Amino acid sequence: MDPVNRPEEAWRLWGGRPAAVERDEAEDLVRAKMRIVVFGANGRMGAEVCQAVGGQADCEIVAGIDLGDPREAGLSADVAIDFTHPDTVMDNIAWCVDHGINAVVGTSGFTPERLERVRSMVGENPRVGVLIAPNFSIGAVLMMHFAAQAAPYFDSVEIIEAHHTAKADAPSGTAAATARLVAEARSRAGAGPVPDATTHETPGARGAEIDGIRVHSLRLPGLIAQQEVRLGSAGETLTISDDSRSRASFMPGVLQAVRWIGSHPGLTVGLEPVLGLSQGR
């Protein structure tokens, strides 16, 4: 083939790539980068997010915003990442939707009522995508998926979650979401209530109950995030567990969600759709 029809070969023969071409390609790369604003940038998860996003060739952080900072610094963003607090996250989402900024949210504390409020917000600006996930650890998402698959085949299911002592909510969003998924899977399969002969109980001894599934919460120094789903029938038990030993374990899921949300408007709940496991709407 004629070198003229192969630009790279032609440039090599003619002494290198023209400076104007290199400059144009560099400008195209800058324009192609996703602009990211991080809410909760000074928190433990937020700092980890900033480090992870800052290391990506296709992303740039335009603002890191914490409590009391003006949100306007993030107006040029394509995507907002929120790891803040249940008391502030709804205002952050509303601001993003109002300004046409897609959002990836890892803050916990989302009840079905809160999710409906977000769905209503997004309905006012249907071009915006909001993804809310109780957990961005790919291992934890797979644990939830496997637990829902296994639950109809066992008589009993209980969930134990353990987190660091600074966590604001109990049970965790992951545990609550797991309980709902497990209960839904059992209901679809026609499984009956989980058996429990307890008649006398010190309040809280049997944990919280979410859709008929018992959930137990531990808070200890030295932990990041752990969860076990224990299933039992006559003669056997099955334990499905995930242990996040570092906040870095959440970053691959966050980055996948950031790259995915721009082409998926509306409200998405859970990381499962990003991983191709379910629709999650």
Secondary structure, DSSP 8 states (H G I E B T S, - for coil): --GGGSHHHHHHHTTS--HHHHHHHHHHHHHHSEEEEEETTTSHHHHHHHHHHHT-TTEEEEEEE-TTS-GGGGTT-SEEEE---TTTHHHHHHHHHHTT-EEEE------HHHHHHHHHHHHHSTT-EEEE-S---HHHHHHHHHHHHHGGGSSEEEEEEEE-TT--SSS-HHHHHHHHHHHHHHHHHT---------S--TTTT-EEETTEEEEEEE-TT-SEEEEEEEEETTEEEEEEEEE-SGGGGHHHHHHHHHHHTT--EEEESSHHHHTS----
